[in-house]
Amino acid sequence: MIMSGRARRMMTHHLRNKADAELNLIPMIDILSVLVAFLLVYSTEVEVVQNSKGIEIPESIVTMKPRETVVVMLTRDEVFVQGERVASVAEVRASDDAIIAPLRDALKRPRLIGQKMAERDLAEREITILGDKSLPYEVLKKVMATCTDADYGKISLATVQKDKPLDPNTFRPL
């Protein structure tokens, strides 16, 4: 096979400068980490209320998103305020009082009220109750009475959105 001088020079140049091809993963990992951070910060659907594995929340067709408030969680066995255990459900059921004293004390702590809450009227303070749907009503009633006794004027019950409600304009009578 006869080669031209130029083809021979190109072949020797390619053979001399031939390097082992390597895949450098560090720049790709950097780009992916920036992308993940961006998506975490700028995600549009943010759920304000934390969910716990021990709670099965009732379903609803409510369309309003929850606001950031003080959260009282009721599992099947325990009562928590902002993730801190304050009483057991058995103690609440056994008590004859309508007010749960440890819960009231936890709700009246200054760190829960904060500067922002202290400036508002007491009737404007909000609290969200995140309770298991299998809890008896008497326990929920005592928790709500304790929340109003601790000067929380607005009580919300957390639910999971089941389905989108029907738009009344969708179906029109003939």
C-alpha positions in Angstrom: 0.0 0.0 0.0 1.5 3.3 -1.0 0.8 6.4 1.1 1.3 10.0 0.4 3.7 11.9 2.5 1.0 13.9 4.1 -1.0 10.8 5.0 2.1 9.3 6.5 2.8 12.4 8.6 -0.8 12.5 9.8 -0.7 8.8 10.8 2.6 9.2 12.7 1.2 12.4 14.4 -1.9 10.5 15.5 0.0 7.5 16.7 2.5 9.7 18.6 -0.2 11.9 20.3 -2.6 9.1 21.0 -3.6 9.3 24.6 -5.7 6.9 26.6 -9.2 8.3 26.7 -10.4 8.9 30.3 -13.8 10.0 31.5 -13.5 12.7 34.2 -16.6 12.4 36.5 -15.8 15.3 38.8 -17.2 18.1 36.6 -20.4 16.0 36.0 -20.8 15.4 39.7 -20.4 19.2 40.4 -23.1 20.0 37.8 -25.5 17.4 39.2 -25.0 18.7 42.8 -25.7 22.2 41.7 -28.8 21.0 39.9 -30.1 19.1 42.9 -29.5 22.1 45.2 -31.3 24.3 42.7 -34.3 22.0 42.5 -34.5 21.6 46.3 -34.5 25.4 46.9 -36.9 26.3 44.1 -39.4 23.5 44.3 -43.0 24.8 43.9 -44.8 22.3 46.0 -43.6 22.7 49.6 -45.5 21.0 52.4 -45.3 23.0 55.5 -46.7 20.5 57.9 -44.4 17.6 58.8 -45.8 14.1 58.5 -44.9 11.4 60.9 -44.8 7.7 60.1 -46.9 6.9 63.2 -49.8 9.0 62.0 -52.5 8.2 59.4 -54.0 11.5 58.5 -57.6 11.7 57.4 -58.4 12.7 53.8 -60.2 15.8 52.6 -60.9 17.7 49.4 -59.7 21.0 50.9 -57.9 23.3 48.5 -56.1 25.6 50.9 -52.4 24.9 51.7 -51.4 24.8 55.3 -49.6 27.9 56.9 -46.6 27.7 59.1 -47.9 27.4 62.7 -47.3 25.6 65.9 -48.0 21.9 65.3 -49.5 19.5 67.8 -49.0 15.9 66.7 -51.2 13.1 68.0 -50.0 9.6 67.2 -52.0 6.5 68.4 -49.9 6.5 71.6 -48.2 9.9 72.2 -48.9 13.7 72.1 -46.1 15.9 70.7 -45.7 19.7 70.4 -43.3 20.8 67.7 -41.8 17.2 67.8 -41.3 17.2 71.6 -43.3 14.5 73.5 -45.5 16.1 76.2 -48.0 13.3 77.2 -49.3 9.9 76.2 -52.8 9.3 74.8 -53.5 6.9 77.7 -52.8 9.7 80.2 -55.0 12.0 78.3 -57.9 9.5 78.2 -57.5 8.6 81.9 -57.6 12.3 83.0 -60.9 13.7 84.2 -59.8 17.3 83.4 -60.9 18.9 80.1 -57.4 20.6 80.0 -54.2 18.6 79.5 -51.7 20.4 81.8 -48.4 19.3 80.2 -49.7 20.3 76.8 -50.9 23.7 78.0 -47.5 24.3 79.7 -45.7 23.4 76.5 -47.9 25.7 74.4 -47.4 28.6 76.7 -43.6 28.4 76.5 -42.1 31.7 75.3 -40.0 30.1 72.5 -43.2 28.9 70.8 -44.8 32.3 71.0 -41.8 34.3 69.8 -41.7 38.0 69.1 -43.9 37.8 66.0 -46.7 36.1 67.9 -46.5 38.3 71.0 -47.3 41.4 69.0 -50.5 39.9 67.5 -53.8 39.7 69.3 -54.4 36.4 71.1 -57.4 35.6 68.9 -55.1 35.6 65.9 -52.6 33.0 67.1 -52.8 29.8 65.1 -52.2 26.2 65.8 -52.4 23.0 63.6 -53.4 19.7 65.0 -52.0 16.7 63.2 -53.8 13.7 64.5 -54.2 10.0 63.6 -57.7 9.4 62.2 -58.2 6.4 64.5 -58.0 8.6 67.7 -61.2 8.8 69.8 -63.0 12.1 69.7 -62.6 12.7 73.5 -58.8 12.9 73.1 -59.2 15.4 70.2 -61.7 17.4 72.2 -59.4 17.7 75.1 -56.5 18.7 72.9 -58.6 21.4 71.2 -59.9 22.7 74.6 -56.2 22.9 75.8 -55.2 24.8 72.7 -58.0 27.4 73.3 -57.0 27.6 77.0 -53.4 28.3 76.0 -54.7 31.4 74.0 -54.7 30.0 70.5 -57.7 31.4 68.7 -57.5 29.6 65.4 -57.3 25.8 65.4 -56.7 23.9 62.1 -56.9 20.2 61.7 -54.4 18.8 59.2 -55.7 16.5 56.4 -54.4 15.0 53.2 -55.9 16.2 50.0 -57.8 13.2 48.6 -59.0 14.5 45.2 -59.5 17.8 43.6 -63.0 19.1 44.2 -65.3 19.4 41.3 -65.6 22.7 39.6 -69.3 23.7 39.7 -69.0 25.3 36.2 -67.8 22.0 34.7 -71.2 20.3 34.8 -74.1 22.4 33.6 -77.7 21.2 33.6 -79.3 20.8 30.1 
